[in-house]
Amino acid sequence: MAENDTATPEAGTTQPQRPRMQVVAQYVRDLSFENVALMKGARIEGTPQMQVQVALDANKRGENLYEVITKVKVESKAGDVVVFLLELDYAGQFKVENIPDAQLHPYLLIECPRMTFPYVRRVIGDVTRDGGFPPLNLDNIDFLALYQQDLARRQAAQQAQGGNGSAQA
């Protein structure tokens, strides 16, 4: 007779819990849009170039509750003329359970922004369109690569601080 997979485990044994993540809330935390060229009456010649910077931040807000903020800064320039500036801090609150402490930091800064990114993209598209420009549709962001780049940058900074040539035993 086959064993029942739903049977309770024997006393003293524990089965690992499956990781769980729930989006509790998401919202625009801070938003700034400046139509610089129009305010200064500057002429826009040529196709503006966009510079997009993305940063992430995570904060604990309660037991198993975390706020993850995607910070996007967009600067549009045509030659030396700044066309517009956009800064968006978009936050999500997430209830995260059964994630080992060693994996929590990457989970918060990779998986959580993936969940909110479509809304970040929509807000930026709407704001640029409402600001008098064609909607800016951001390309997908590889949050894993972004996390790895930030980790490498931090490690290099630590080595530069402690890399004065002295060896310790």
Secondary structure, DSSP 8 states (H G I E B T S, - for coil): ----TTS---TT-------EEEEEEEEEEEEEEE-HHHHHT----S--EEEEEEEEEEEEEETTEEEEEEEEEEEEEETTEEEEEEEEEEEEEEEEES--HHHHHHHHHHHHHHHHHHHHHHHHHHHHHHTTS---------HHHHHHHHHHHHHHHHHHHH-SS----
